[in-house]
Amino acid sequence: MLTVKNEEYVQAARALGATDSAILVRHILPNILPPVIIETSLSLSFAILMEAAPHFFGSGPQPVERAAAWTASVVPEATSMI
């Protein structure tokens, strides 16, 4: 944002009398939004990979066995209600 703030088109808009909020909305945000979106998507994908890597190698948290026992007791009761 600091490099965009010193660009010639921002200085020209300021010289023409544009307010700071108008310069921010019309000139600065459209020019910094694509890099911010790319950085956010790369950071999110990196976080997903860091979370998935231990599971891939088998050292992540193990699945809970209680869930299987719980569903085994609920399914016959649910089918008897139908």
N, C-alpha and C positions, 0 to 999 in steps of 0.2 A: 504494500500500500504506500510505503514511503517513496518508492521509485515512481509510481503512477502520480503521486501528489505533485511531483516536480516536472511532469511532462508539459510540453508546450501548449497542448490543447487545454489543460487545466489553467495554466497561466493566462491563456487567451480568454477563457470564459470568465476568469476573475477580472481581467482588464475590461471586459464588456459589462461588468456590473452584476454578474450572477452571484446569488447568495451561496453561502457554504453548503447549505442543504441541497440546493439545486445542483451544484457541482458534484456533490457526493452521489446523488441519485442518478444524474444523467451522464456523468463522465467516469467517476472513480469506480463505483460498484459494477457497472457492466464490464470493466476491464480487469477487475480482480476476481470476479465470480468464477470463470472457468478454472483458473489454477486452484481456487479453494475447493471446488467440486472434485477435481482430480485428486488433490491431496487427501481429502476426506475419504474418497472411495478407496484409495490405496491404503490408508491407515486402517480402514475397516476390514479390508481383505487381509491385511497383515495380522490383525487381531484374531480373525477367524482361523487363519493358518496356525497361529501360536496356540490357540485353544485346541485345535484338532490334532496337532502333531503328537502329543502324548497319548491320545486315544489310538492313533494309528499304530504306534509302537507297543501298545498294550500296557502302558504304565499310568494311564488315566484312572479316574474313579471307576470302580466296577459297577455294573448294573445292580439294582436292588432286587433281590429275590422275592421280597414281600409282594411286589406288584404282581408277579405271576400267581402267587398263592391267593391273593385278593381277587383277581379276576376269575380264578378257577372256582371260587366259592360264589361269585355273583352270577356267572353265566348260567348255571343250572337253575338258579332261582328266577332269573329273568325269563328263561325259556318256559318255565312252568307257569308264569303269569300270562304268557301269550296264549 
